[in-house]
Amino acid sequence: MKSAPASDDVFLESLRREDPLGAVVRAHIHIEARLNRVLEALTPFPEQLPKGLRYEQRVRLAVALGLSEEILKPLKILGDIRNDFAHALDVKLTDEMANRLWQSFSKDDKDTILQAYGNTQSQFKETGMPEFSKADARHRFIAMAVALDKYLIVSENEALAARHT
């Protein structure tokens, strides 16, 4: 089995230290590793999973195997944003990109993200972390990436628990 992605706190701190390019690339790498673990947990014979699947193919396979369809669009848009950065030198993380990712979440997921962001904001008061609605694209992107990570952690744990019942 592959090594586990970094813990939640390590992931958040690593993204907070990055510039926008680093945050997007690091978030995508981390989420992709987490997605691979979810796929392994959802699959009775993970060693039979095909090698070399592209990111979007892995996302769609995970949904086909039982990952909630609501997460398909946010995961796909995360991949699209990463691709924007991978194919041009002058790409910036824009409000439009962050807004597109935000709009891809369900209402319940948005509420959860806002609540988690508020909790994190309270934790980091001394850093002057702005309210989510006033945050720049980088801060909002990081909050959404952390939410995707947590969603995948829960999904992996649920799949593993179901396998052992």
Secondary structure by P-SEA (a helix, b strand, c coil): cccccccaaaaaaaaaaccaaaaaaaaaaaaaaaaaaaaaaaccccccccccccaaaaaaaaaaacccccaaaaaaaaaaaaaaaaccccccccaaaaaaaaaaccaaaaaaaaaaaaaaaaaaccccccccccccaaaaaaaaaaaaaaaaaaaaaaaaaaaac
